[in-house]
Amino acid sequence: MKTTVFSTSDLEKKEVQKKIKYNLENDELVVFPTETVYGIGANALSETAVKKIFSVKGRPSDNPLIVHLSKAKDVYKYVNNVSKHAEILMDAFWPGPLTLVFESKGIFSPVVTGGLKTVAIRVPSHKTAKKVIELSGVPICAPSANISGRPSSTLFSHVLEDFDGKVSIIIDGGPTDIGLESTVLDLTVDIPTILRPGKITKDMIEKVLNISIINHTEVQNGLAPKSPGMKYKHYAPKGNVTLIDGSFEETIEYIQKQLFDKRQNKCAVLCPDEFADMLNGDTIIKLGSLDNLESIATNLFKSLRLMDEMNIDYIYIPAVSYEGLGQAIMNRLLKAANQNLIKL
């Protein structure tokens, strides 16, 4: 398959709009940027199209997809029981990086919902993402545009590497803004429950709802995951990833010893700027300051991808605080490390 690449400015051209619409109507895949990460889009109402996402990504079939809409009011077409809590959250955070899990009306195929009676929906705020959904005239499934298990794509070069020749269209939107996937909140339970942390934090949700919610980011044994990213190893580079949770001094000492002990291997450290200034090694990658977790989030996936480009064998990453956005960062890092966390 030949992949056509468009820039975001190309979307103003009628012929480009027609091509995007035609491809989505005919069950082809279109990769586009969102405010979180790049997404690989398909007509959510076409089982044939949605199955192509699983095939191209190598995605497990019980891993549900998020359905993207262009307007919040469209949610009523596809779900039952839109609660007062849901309406408050939609008003506060849509369009934006919050996904809500509702009771499905059954319009979407079990391929979309992972065989569950629930469906995850969000309305993106990114101008290009909204344009693609509007052009299609249908809801769009758009999981992160990466080969399953790899770090999510936050740069055009990432999606081109993974999907050139495998999808019909890729839209180059430059770097994404947030760099982490959306927060996923389950509204089908008695108490709203976070299934995947993201830019919209527990505190932010509790503030607008004026109630306490539950944070449950790990799937329980024997239960099907209601959200992407709950069950399988995710975001992982090829090299061995180790997280280190300790005091600043202990972490520096531990990493420095590992770099010395494994000096015959290709090693790297991905770390906040404050650690980088105290470490000696051939490959020290700064993620951003501990005072600016947004910067660390934005740089995380592209830095993990860089590890593969550099053929790094061992990767060491200091833990960050679990407060606020730090929880979403640590959620992604623990999955990248396959839960390999050293507590000092």
Sequence and secondary structure as in RCSB ss.txt:
>XXXX:A:sequence
MKTTVFSTSDLEKKEVQKKIKYNLENDELVVFPTETVYGIGANALSETAVKKIFSVKGRPSDNPLIVHLSKAKDV
YKYVNNVSKHAEILMDAFWPGPLTLVFESKGIFSPVVTGGLKTVAIRVPSHKTAKKVIELSGVPICAPSANISGR
PSSTLFSHVLEDFDGKVSIIIDGGPTDIGLESTVLDLTVDIPTILRPGKITKDMIEKVLNISIINHTEVQNGLAP
KSPGMKYKHYAPKGNVTLIDGSFEETIEYIQKQLFDKRQNKCAVLCPDEFADMLNGDTIIKLGSLDNLESIATNL
FKSLRLMDEMNIDYIYIPAVSYEGLGQAIMNRLLKAANQNLIKL
>XXXX:A:secstr
   EEEEGGGGGSHHHHHHHHHHHHTT  EEEE SSSEEEEEETT HHHHHHHHHHHT  TTS  EEE SSGGGG
GGTEE   HHHHHHHHHH SSSEEEEEEE S S HHHHTT SEEEEE    HHHHHHHHHHTS EE  BSS TTS
    SHHHHHHHHTTTSSEEEE  S SS S  EEEE SSSS EEEE  SS HHHHHHHHTS  EE  S  TT   
SSTTSSS  S  SSEEEEEES HHHHHHHHHHHHHHTTTS EEEEEEHHHHTT   S EEEEE TT HHHHHHHH
HHHHHHHHHTT SEEEEE    STHHHHHHHHHHHHTTT EEE 
